Amino acid sequence: MVLGICHLTIEMPEAHSLKEKRRVVRSLTERVRARFNVSIAEVADQDSWQVATVAFVCLSNSSRHVDDTMQTVIRFIEGNLQAGYLADVATEVMHLD
């Protein structure tokens, strides 16, 4: 079994409130869930209005499938950010026995 984990830091310099940030993050996570078979959630910076840390995970029996899925989701997120940009992306692939 192969587990892929990805942490994304999204900066939203135009966000002026937590409500605005949460709207962007909620919309993004719902679109990712609807399109890809991954689990995604905001995992840090919940009280910061201009930064969101989102993580998603995928599980497969193939390293290649995990890598392809993670890269596809990252590109999707990068291309669909309504307000903001990806400031940092960290991925990790773990092989579980």
VMD Tcl script that builds the backbone (N, CA, C; Angstrom):
set m [mol new atoms 291]
animate dup $m
set s [atomselect $m all]
$s set {name element resname resid chain x y z} {
  {N N MET 1 A 0.837 -1.168 0.000}
  {CA C MET 1 A 0.000 0.000 0.000}
  {C C MET 1 A 0.889 1.241 0.000}
  {N N VAL 2 A 0.465 2.248 -0.725}
  {CA C VAL 2 A 1.223 3.490 -0.830}
  {C C VAL 2 A 0.318 4.644 -0.411}
  {N N LEU 3 A 0.832 5.486 0.489}
  {CA C LEU 3 A 0.088 6.636 0.995}
  {C C LEU 3 A 0.786 7.911 0.549}
  {N N GLY 4 A 0.049 8.803 -0.071}
  {CA C GLY 4 A 0.583 10.100 -0.477}
  {C C GLY 4 A -0.038 11.196 0.362}
  {N N ILE 5 A 0.814 12.072 0.897}
  {CA C ILE 5 A 0.365 13.189 1.729}
  {C C ILE 5 A 0.900 14.472 1.119}
  {N N CYS 6 A 0.058 15.476 1.023}
  {CA C CYS 6 A 0.477 16.759 0.469}
  {C C CYS 6 A -0.033 17.895 1.348}
  {N N HIS 7 A 0.885 18.769 1.771}
  {CA C HIS 7 A 0.535 19.991 2.505}
  {C C HIS 7 A 0.696 21.168 1.560}
  {N N LEU 8 A -0.305 22.011 1.492}
  {CA C LEU 8 A -0.273 23.195 0.638}
  {C C LEU 8 A -0.489 24.431 1.497}
  {N N THR 9 A 0.371 25.413 1.335}
  {CA C THR 9 A 0.167 26.698 1.991}
  {C C THR 9 A -0.334 27.669 0.937}
  {N N ILE 10 A -1.502 28.210 1.187}
  {CA C ILE 10 A -2.138 29.135 0.251}
  {C C ILE 10 A -2.146 30.517 0.889}
  {N N GLU 11 A -1.598 31.481 0.180}
  {CA C GLU 11 A -1.629 32.860 0.657}
  {C C GLU 11 A -2.693 33.618 -0.114}
  {N N MET 12 A -3.482 34.373 0.637}
  {CA C MET 12 A -4.580 35.156 0.062}
  {C C MET 12 A -4.451 36.605 0.517}
  {N N PRO 13 A -3.578 37.372 -0.116}
  {CA C PRO 13 A -3.345 38.750 0.335}
  {C C PRO 13 A -4.563 39.654 0.197}
  {N N GLU 14 A -5.505 39.282 -0.633}
  {CA C GLU 14 A -6.698 40.107 -0.837}
  {C C GLU 14 A -7.820 39.779 0.148}
  {N N ALA 15 A -7.655 38.727 0.950}
  {CA C ALA 15 A -8.689 38.371 1.930}
  {C C ALA 15 A -8.653 39.371 3.083}
  {N N HIS 16 A -9.817 39.880 3.445}
  {CA C HIS 16 A -9.882 40.892 4.492}
  {C C HIS 16 A -10.632 40.414 5.733}
  {N N SER 17 A -11.026 39.143 5.724}
  {CA C SER 17 A -11.720 38.602 6.891}
  {C C SER 17 A -11.622 37.081 6.876}
  {N N LEU 18 A -11.854 36.488 8.046}
  {CA C LEU 18 A -11.884 35.027 8.122}
  {C C LEU 18 A -13.034 34.465 7.294}
  {N N LYS 19 A -14.141 35.183 7.262}
  {CA C LYS 19 A -15.298 34.728 6.483}
  {C C LYS 19 A -14.939 34.607 5.006}
  {N N GLU 20 A -14.233 35.580 4.485}
  {CA C GLU 20 A -13.823 35.554 3.077}
  {C C GLU 20 A -12.851 34.408 2.816}
  {N N LYS 21 A -11.882 34.230 3.717}
  {CA C LYS 21 A -10.918 33.137 3.566}
  {C C LYS 21 A -11.626 31.784 3.608}
  {N N ARG 22 A -12.522 31.616 4.559}
  {CA C ARG 22 A -13.224 30.336 4.699}
  {C C ARG 22 A -14.079 30.024 3.481}
  {N N ARG 23 A -14.646 31.048 2.867}
  {CA C ARG 23 A -15.436 30.848 1.642}
  {C C ARG 23 A -14.552 30.284 0.536}
  {N N VAL 24 A -13.355 30.854 0.384}
  {CA C VAL 24 A -12.422 30.393 -0.649}
  {C C VAL 24 A -11.981 28.960 -0.365}
  {N N VAL 25 A -11.600 28.679 0.887}
  {CA C VAL 25 A -11.115 27.341 1.251}
  {C C VAL 25 A -12.232 26.312 1.109}
  {N N ARG 26 A -13.431 26.640 1.561}
  {CA C ARG 26 A -14.559 25.700 1.457}
  {C C ARG 26 A -14.871 25.376 0.001}
  {N N SER 27 A -14.897 26.391 -0.836}
  {CA C SER 27 A -15.166 26.183 -2.259}
  {C C SER 27 A -14.103 25.285 -2.887}
  {N N LEU 28 A -12.856 25.560 -2.578}
  {CA C LEU 28 A -11.751 24.783 -3.135}
  {C C LEU 28 A -11.807 23.328 -2.679}
  {N N THR 29 A -11.989 23.100 -1.384}
  {CA C THR 29 A -12.001 21.722 -0.887}
  {C C THR 29 A -13.203 20.944 -1.427}
  {N N GLU 30 A -14.344 21.604 -1.567}
  {CA C GLU 30 A -15.514 20.917 -2.127}
  {C C GLU 30 A -15.288 20.522 -3.581}
  {N N ARG 31 A -14.648 21.393 -4.363}
  {CA C ARG 31 A -14.378 21.064 -5.765}
  {C C ARG 31 A -13.365 19.930 -5.885}
  {N N VAL 32 A -12.356 19.920 -5.018}
  {CA C VAL 32 A -11.371 18.828 -5.052}
  {C C VAL 32 A -12.046 17.514 -4.683}
  {N N ARG 33 A -12.851 17.514 -3.621}
  {CA C ARG 33 A -13.560 16.289 -3.213}
  {C C ARG 33 A -14.472 15.760 -4.313}
  {N N ALA 34 A -15.138 16.664 -5.007}
  {CA C ALA 34 A -16.075 16.250 -6.052}
  {C C ALA 34 A -15.363 15.670 -7.265}
  {N N ARG 35 A -14.160 16.135 -7.525}
  {CA C ARG 35 A -13.473 15.737 -8.754}
  {C C ARG 35 A -12.483 14.586 -8.568}
  {N N PHE 36 A -11.873 14.492 -7.385}
  {CA C PHE 36 A -10.818 13.497 -7.155}
  {C C PHE 36 A -11.178 12.609 -5.971}
  {N N ASN 37 A -10.620 11.427 -5.964}
  {CA C ASN 37 A -10.840 10.485 -4.876}
  {C C ASN 37 A -9.751 10.679 -3.818}
  {N N VAL 38 A -9.786 11.839 -3.148}
  {CA C VAL 38 A -8.822 12.156 -2.099}
  {C C VAL 38 A -9.573 12.718 -0.898}
  {N N SER 39 A -8.925 12.662 0.254}
  {CA C SER 39 A -9.448 13.333 1.445}
  {C C SER 39 A -8.702 14.642 1.583}
  {N N ILE 40 A -9.417 15.743 1.829}
  {CA C ILE 40 A -8.800 17.062 1.898}
  {C C ILE 40 A -9.432 17.853 3.031}
  {N N ALA 41 A -8.597 18.636 3.737}
  {CA C ALA 41 A -9.098 19.462 4.834}
  {C C ALA 41 A -8.121 20.592 5.106}
  {N N GLU 42 A -8.642 21.655 5.721}
  {CA C GLU 42 A -7.765 22.719 6.218}
  {C C GLU 42 A -7.182 22.213 7.533}
  {N N VAL 43 A -5.861 22.200 7.657}
  {CA C VAL 43 A -5.224 21.561 8.805}
  {C C VAL 43 A -4.481 22.522 9.722}
  {N N ALA 44 A -4.298 23.764 9.324}
  {CA C ALA 44 A -3.603 24.743 10.170}
  {C C ALA 44 A -3.996 26.145 9.732}
  {N N ASP 45 A -3.581 27.106 10.520}
  {CA C ASP 45 A -3.818 28.525 10.224}
  {C C ASP 45 A -5.303 28.862 10.128}
  {N N GLN 46 A -6.138 28.178 10.908}
  {CA C GLN 46 A -7.576 28.440 10.839}
  {C C GLN 46 A -7.940 29.857 11.281}
  {N N ASP 47 A -7.131 30.468 12.123}
  {CA C ASP 47 A -7.443 31.807 12.618}
  {C C ASP 47 A -6.726 32.914 11.857}
  {N N SER 48 A -5.963 32.555 10.859}
  {CA C SER 48 A -5.274 33.552 10.036}
  {C C SER 48 A -6.132 33.842 8.816}
  {N N TRP 49 A -6.413 35.094 8.542}
  {CA C TRP 49 A -7.325 35.422 7.443}
  {C C TRP 49 A -6.650 35.447 6.084}
  {N N GLN 50 A -5.304 35.481 6.029}
  {CA C GLN 50 A -4.634 35.567 4.730}
  {C C GLN 50 A -3.807 34.338 4.381}
  {N N VAL 51 A -3.794 33.339 5.259}
  {CA C VAL 51 A -3.038 32.109 5.003}
  {C C VAL 51 A -3.919 30.912 5.340}
  {N N ALA 52 A -3.892 29.918 4.464}
  {CA C ALA 52 A -4.598 28.658 4.716}
  {C C ALA 52 A -3.625 27.517 4.461}
  {N N THR 53 A -3.600 26.565 5.365}
  {CA C THR 53 A -2.810 25.357 5.152}
  {C C THR 53 A -3.787 24.210 4.961}
  {N N VAL 54 A -3.732 23.632 3.779}
  {CA C VAL 54 A -4.643 22.561 3.389}
  {C C VAL 54 A -3.804 21.315 3.146}
  {N N ALA 55 A -4.337 20.166 3.528}
  {CA C ALA 55 A -3.647 18.905 3.257}
  {C C ALA 55 A -4.619 17.945 2.590}
  {N N PHE 56 A -4.062 17.122 1.704}
  {CA C PHE 56 A -4.873 16.046 1.142}
  {C C PHE 56 A -4.049 14.779 1.131}
  {N N VAL 57 A -4.743 13.655 1.168}
  {CA C VAL 57 A -4.089 12.352 1.153}
  {C C VAL 57 A -4.763 11.464 0.123}
  {N N CYS 58 A -3.965 10.560 -0.436}
  {CA C CYS 58 A -4.517 9.542 -1.329}
  {C C CYS 58 A -3.815 8.224 -1.033}
  {N N LEU 59 A -4.508 7.156 -1.278}
  {CA C LEU 59 A -4.029 5.817 -0.971}
  {C C LEU 59 A -4.223 4.937 -2.190}
  {N N SER 60 A -3.199 4.150 -2.510}
  {CA C SER 60 A -3.276 3.270 -3.670}
  {C C SER 60 A -2.316 2.105 -3.468}
  {N N ASN 61 A -2.369 1.174 -4.382}
  {CA C ASN 61 A -1.394 0.085 -4.357}
  {C C ASN 61 A -0.231 0.369 -5.296}
  {N N SER 62 A -0.230 1.535 -5.938}
  {CA C SER 62 A 0.793 1.888 -6.917}
  {C C SER 62 A 1.401 3.256 -6.605}
  {N N SER 63 A 2.722 3.303 -6.514}
  {CA C SER 63 A 3.421 4.580 -6.298}
  {C C SER 63 A 3.152 5.543 -7.437}
  {N N ARG 64 A 3.135 5.024 -8.628}
  {CA C ARG 64 A 2.912 5.875 -9.799}
  {C C ARG 64 A 1.532 6.531 -9.754}
  {N N HIS 65 A 0.529 5.751 -9.362}
  {CA C HIS 65 A -0.826 6.299 -9.261}
  {C C HIS 65 A -0.886 7.397 -8.199}
  {N N VAL 66 A -0.246 7.177 -7.060}
  {CA C VAL 66 A -0.222 8.186 -5.993}
  {C C VAL 66 A 0.468 9.454 -6.481}
  {N N ASP 67 A 1.641 9.314 -7.111}
  {CA C ASP 67 A 2.363 10.486 -7.630}
  {C C ASP 67 A 1.532 11.240 -8.665}
  {N N ASP 68 A 0.947 10.505 -9.598}
  {CA C ASP 68 A 0.131 11.144 -10.641}
  {C C ASP 68 A -1.075 11.871 -10.043}
  {N N THR 69 A -1.735 11.229 -9.092}
  {CA C THR 69 A -2.900 11.844 -8.459}
  {C C THR 69 A -2.507 13.111 -7.717}
  {N N MET 70 A -1.424 13.048 -6.947}
  {CA C MET 70 A -1.006 14.233 -6.195}
  {C C MET 70 A -0.653 15.388 -7.127}
  {N N GLN 71 A 0.082 15.117 -8.194}
  {CA C GLN 71 A 0.444 16.187 -9.127}
  {C C GLN 71 A -0.787 16.759 -9.829}
  {N N THR 72 A -1.737 15.902 -10.161}
  {CA C THR 72 A -2.961 16.364 -10.814}
  {C C THR 72 A -3.776 17.254 -9.877}
  {N N VAL 73 A -3.888 16.855 -8.618}
  {CA C VAL 73 A -4.638 17.657 -7.647}
  {C C VAL 73 A -3.936 18.995 -7.406}
  {N N ILE 74 A -2.618 18.982 -7.287}
  {CA C ILE 74 A -1.866 20.232 -7.089}
  {C C ILE 74 A -2.094 21.180 -8.259}
  {N N ARG 75 A -2.004 20.660 -9.474}
  {CA C ARG 75 A -2.240 21.512 -10.657}
  {C C ARG 75 A -3.675 22.050 -10.666}
  {N N PHE 76 A -4.631 21.206 -10.296}
  {CA C PHE 76 A -6.029 21.637 -10.241}
  {C C PHE 76 A -6.207 22.772 -9.229}
  {N N ILE 77 A -5.641 22.596 -8.047}
  {CA C ILE 77 A -5.754 23.628 -7.011}
  {C C ILE 77 A -5.095 24.919 -7.476}
  {N N GLU 78 A -3.908 24.804 -8.026}
  {CA C GLU 78 A -3.190 25.989 -8.494}
  {C C GLU 78 A -3.979 26.730 -9.575}
  {N N GLY 79 A -4.617 25.990 -10.447}
  {CA C GLY 79 A -5.372 26.602 -11.532}
  {C C GLY 79 A -6.749 27.103 -11.136}
  {N N ASN 80 A -7.231 26.698 -9.960}
  {CA C ASN 80 A -8.585 27.062 -9.554}
  {C C ASN 80 A -8.651 27.924 -8.303}
  {N N LEU 81 A -7.531 28.473 -7.890}
  {CA C LEU 81 A -7.571 29.383 -6.747}
  {C C LEU 81 A -8.247 30.673 -7.177}
  {N N GLN 82 A -9.332 30.993 -6.526}
  {CA C GLN 82 A -10.080 32.198 -6.877}
  {C C GLN 82 A -9.368 33.453 -6.402}
  {N N ALA 83 A -8.805 33.383 -5.230}
  {CA C ALA 83 A -8.142 34.555 -4.657}
  {C C ALA 83 A -6.929 34.063 -3.884}
  {N N GLY 84 A -5.770 34.163 -4.477}
  {CA C GLY 84 A -4.572 33.738 -3.785}
  {C C GLY 84 A -3.663 32.918 -4.670}
  {N N TYR 85 A -2.625 32.395 -4.039}
  {CA C TYR 85 A -1.633 31.613 -4.769}
  {C C TYR 85 A -1.004 30.592 -3.833}
  {N N LEU 86 A -0.410 29.558 -4.416}
  {CA C LEU 86 A 0.293 28.548 -3.631}
  {C C LEU 86 A 1.644 29.107 -3.217}
  {N N ALA 87 A 1.864 29.213 -1.919}
  {CA C ALA 87 A 3.134 29.717 -1.411}
  {C C ALA 87 A 4.109 28.575 -1.141}
  {N N ASP 88 A 3.578 27.393 -0.813}
  {CA C ASP 88 A 4.449 26.258 -0.502}
  {C C ASP 88 A 3.687 24.959 -0.751}
  {N N VAL 89 A 4.406 23.983 -1.257}
  {CA C VAL 89 A 3.848 22.651 -1.483}
  {C C VAL 89 A 4.857 21.639 -0.959}
  {N N ALA 90 A 4.402 20.746 -0.098}
  {CA C ALA 90 A 5.263 19.684 0.419}
  {C C ALA 90 A 4.536 18.357 0.240}
  {N N THR 91 A 5.205 17.406 -0.396}
  {CA C THR 91 A 4.598 16.094 -0.604}
  {C C THR 91 A 5.461 15.021 0.039}
  {N N GLU 92 A 4.805 13.953 0.423}
  {CA C GLU 92 A 5.503 12.806 0.991}
  {C C GLU 92 A 4.769 11.549 0.551}
  {N N VAL 93 A 5.529 10.554 0.164}
  {CA C VAL 93 A 4.964 9.265 -0.225}
  {C C VAL 93 A 5.527 8.219 0.724}
  {N N MET 94 A 4.633 7.445 1.337}
  {CA C MET 94 A 5.050 6.412 2.279}
  {C C MET 94 A 4.572 5.057 1.777}
  {N N HIS 95 A 5.452 4.090 1.852}
  {CA C HIS 95 A 5.115 2.719 1.477}
  {C C HIS 95 A 4.780 1.959 2.755}
  {N N LEU 96 A 3.567 1.477 2.840}
  {CA C LEU 96 A 3.094 0.765 4.017}
  {C C LEU 96 A 3.011 -0.720 3.704}
  {N N ASP 97 A 3.427 -1.502 4.638}
  {CA C ASP 97 A 3.360 -2.958 4.447}
  {C C ASP 97 A 2.221 -3.560 5.204}
}
mol reanalyze $m
mol bondsrecalc $m
mol representation Tube
mol addrep $m
